[in-house]
Amino acid sequence: MTKEQLKYIGAGVLFLLLQIMLFRHLSIYQMQPDLVLVFLVWFMSKKDRAAALLMAGLLGFLQDFLLDLWGLHMFTKTLLVYLSHRFIPQDQKTPLLIGPVFLTVLLAALLHNLIFLGLNLFIQNYSAEVLFWRHLIGNSLYSAVIACCIHLFRTKR
Protein backbone atom coordinates (compact mmCIF):
# COMPACT_ATOMS: atom_id res chain seq x y z
CA MET A 1 0.00 0.00 0.00
CA THR A 2 1.44 3.36 -1.00
CA LYS A 3 1.69 6.51 1.06
CA GLU A 4 -0.92 8.21 -1.12
CA GLN A 5 -3.42 5.40 -0.59
CA LEU A 6 -2.88 5.54 3.17
CA LYS A 7 -3.41 9.31 3.07
CA TYR A 8 -6.77 8.89 1.33
CA ILE A 9 -7.87 6.12 3.68
CA GLY A 10 -6.85 8.24 6.67
CA ALA A 11 -8.79 11.22 5.32
CA GLY A 12 -11.86 9.02 4.77
CA VAL A 13 -11.67 7.62 8.29
CA LEU A 14 -11.25 11.17 9.63
CA PHE A 15 -14.42 12.26 7.81
CA LEU A 16 -16.18 9.18 9.18
CA LEU A 17 -15.12 9.96 12.74
CA LEU A 18 -16.15 13.61 12.33
CA GLN A 19 -19.52 12.40 11.07
CA ILE A 20 -20.09 10.08 13.99
CA MET A 21 -18.59 12.11 16.82
CA LEU A 22 -19.44 15.68 15.82
CA PHE A 23 -22.02 16.07 13.07
CA ARG A 24 -24.48 13.58 14.57
CA HIS A 25 -24.86 16.09 17.40
CA LEU A 26 -25.19 19.09 15.06
CA SER A 27 -28.58 18.08 13.73
CA ILE A 28 -31.22 20.59 12.70
CA TYR A 29 -34.76 19.23 13.16
CA GLN A 30 -33.27 15.70 13.21
CA MET A 31 -31.52 16.34 9.88
CA GLN A 32 -27.79 15.70 9.70
CA PRO A 33 -25.24 15.87 6.91
CA ASP A 34 -23.37 12.86 5.62
CA LEU A 35 -19.68 13.81 5.61
CA VAL A 36 -18.69 10.39 4.32
CA LEU A 37 -20.81 11.06 1.24
CA VAL A 38 -19.14 14.46 0.77
CA PHE A 39 -15.74 12.77 1.01
CA LEU A 40 -16.77 10.09 -1.50
CA VAL A 41 -17.96 12.69 -4.03
CA TRP A 42 -14.60 14.44 -3.71
CA PHE A 43 -12.77 11.10 -3.96
CA MET A 44 -14.73 10.17 -7.09
CA SER A 45 -13.50 13.38 -8.73
CA LYS A 46 -9.88 12.39 -8.00
CA LYS A 47 -9.72 8.63 -8.63
CA ASP A 48 -11.01 6.00 -11.01
CA ARG A 49 -14.13 3.92 -10.47
CA ALA A 50 -12.40 0.86 -8.98
CA ALA A 51 -10.60 2.89 -6.30
CA ALA A 52 -13.80 4.80 -5.51
CA LEU A 53 -15.79 1.56 -5.19
CA LEU A 54 -13.23 0.12 -2.78
CA MET A 55 -13.20 3.32 -0.72
CA ALA A 56 -17.01 3.41 -0.63
CA GLY A 57 -17.14 -0.21 0.48
CA LEU A 58 -14.55 0.34 3.21
CA LEU A 59 -16.07 3.53 4.59
CA GLY A 60 -19.60 2.14 4.32
CA PHE A 61 -18.55 -0.98 6.22
CA LEU A 62 -16.89 1.10 8.95
CA GLN A 63 -19.95 3.36 9.17
CA ASP A 64 -22.24 0.34 9.48
CA PHE A 65 -19.94 -1.15 12.11
CA LEU A 66 -19.97 2.00 14.22
CA LEU A 67 -23.70 2.74 13.80
CA ASP A 68 -24.96 -0.88 13.98
CA LEU A 69 -26.73 -0.72 10.60
CA TRP A 70 -25.16 -3.80 9.10
CA GLY A 71 -24.91 -3.54 5.34
CA LEU A 72 -27.09 -0.49 4.69
CA HIS A 73 -24.40 2.17 4.32
CA MET A 74 -21.96 -0.19 2.62
CA PHE A 75 -24.47 -1.21 -0.04
CA THR A 76 -25.85 2.31 -0.48
CA LYS A 77 -22.50 4.06 -0.81
CA THR A 78 -21.09 1.38 -3.11
CA LEU A 79 -24.16 1.52 -5.36
CA LEU A 80 -24.01 5.32 -5.37
CA VAL A 81 -20.38 5.27 -6.56
CA TYR A 82 -21.19 2.62 -9.15
CA LEU A 83 -24.09 4.63 -10.58
CA SER A 84 -22.73 8.16 -10.37
CA HIS A 85 -18.96 7.99 -10.93
CA ARG A 86 -19.11 8.95 -14.59
CA PHE A 87 -21.32 11.98 -13.85
CA ILE A 88 -19.03 13.52 -11.21
CA PRO A 89 -16.81 16.26 -12.70
CA GLN A 90 -13.23 15.00 -12.73
CA ASP A 91 -10.43 16.97 -11.10
CA GLN A 92 -9.64 20.00 -13.24
CA LYS A 93 -6.95 22.65 -13.23
CA THR A 94 -9.51 25.37 -12.48
CA PRO A 95 -11.53 24.87 -9.29
CA LEU A 96 -15.28 24.52 -9.56
CA LEU A 97 -17.51 27.38 -8.54
CA ILE A 98 -19.80 27.01 -5.55
CA GLY A 99 -22.92 26.34 -7.68
CA PRO A 100 -21.69 23.19 -9.42
CA VAL A 101 -20.29 21.89 -6.11
CA PHE A 102 -23.66 22.40 -4.40
CA LEU A 103 -25.60 20.81 -7.27
CA THR A 104 -23.24 17.83 -7.58
CA VAL A 105 -23.32 17.01 -3.87
CA LEU A 106 -27.07 17.65 -3.67
CA LEU A 107 -27.84 15.24 -6.51
CA ALA A 108 -25.45 12.62 -5.12
CA ALA A 109 -27.00 13.00 -1.66
CA LEU A 110 -30.53 12.73 -3.06
CA LEU A 111 -29.61 9.53 -4.90
CA HIS A 112 -27.81 8.17 -1.82
CA ASN A 113 -30.73 8.94 0.51
CA LEU A 114 -33.26 7.56 -1.97
CA ILE A 115 -31.35 4.25 -2.14
CA PHE A 116 -30.87 4.23 1.64
CA LEU A 117 -34.55 4.92 2.37
CA GLY A 118 -35.65 2.42 -0.27
CA LEU A 119 -33.64 -0.26 1.52
CA ASN A 120 -35.05 0.87 4.85
CA LEU A 121 -38.60 0.35 3.59
CA PHE A 122 -37.89 -3.36 3.69
CA ILE A 123 -36.96 -3.23 7.36
CA GLN A 124 -39.43 -0.50 8.35
CA ASN A 125 -36.96 1.88 10.03
CA TYR A 126 -38.23 5.03 8.33
CA SER A 127 -41.78 4.03 7.53
CA ALA A 128 -43.43 7.32 8.52
CA GLU A 129 -43.87 9.64 5.54
CA VAL A 130 -42.66 12.75 7.38
CA LEU A 131 -39.42 11.02 8.39
CA PHE A 132 -38.93 9.86 4.81
CA TRP A 133 -39.15 13.35 3.30
CA ARG A 134 -37.16 14.95 6.13
CA HIS A 135 -34.40 12.42 5.63
CA LEU A 136 -34.47 12.58 1.83
CA ILE A 137 -34.66 16.35 1.31
CA GLY A 138 -33.31 17.69 4.60
CA ASN A 139 -30.23 15.50 4.91
CA SER A 140 -29.42 16.02 1.23
CA LEU A 141 -29.61 19.81 1.49
CA TYR A 142 -27.63 19.81 4.73
CA SER A 143 -24.90 17.65 3.16
CA ALA A 144 -24.73 19.97 0.14
CA VAL A 145 -24.43 23.07 2.35
CA ILE A 146 -21.63 21.46 4.41
CA ALA A 147 -19.83 20.50 1.17
CA CYS A 148 -20.07 24.11 -0.01
CA CYS A 149 -18.61 25.33 3.29
CA ILE A 150 -15.73 22.87 2.98
CA HIS A 151 -15.22 23.97 -0.63
CA LEU A 152 -15.13 27.64 0.35
CA PHE A 153 -12.69 27.17 3.23
CA ARG A 154 -10.29 24.67 1.69
CA THR A 155 -6.68 25.77 1.78
CA LYS A 156 -5.36 24.64 -1.59
CA ARG A 157 -6.75 26.80 -4.41
Buried (B, 14 or more C-beta within 10 A) or exposed (E): EEEEEEEBBEBBBEBBEBBBEEBEEEEEEEBBBBBBBBBBBBBBBEBEEEBBBBBBBBBBBBBBEBEEBEEBBBBBBBBBBEEBBEEBEEEEEEEBEEEEBBEBBBBBBBBBBBBBBEBBEEEEBBEEEEBBEBBBBBBBBBBBBBBBEBBEEEEEE
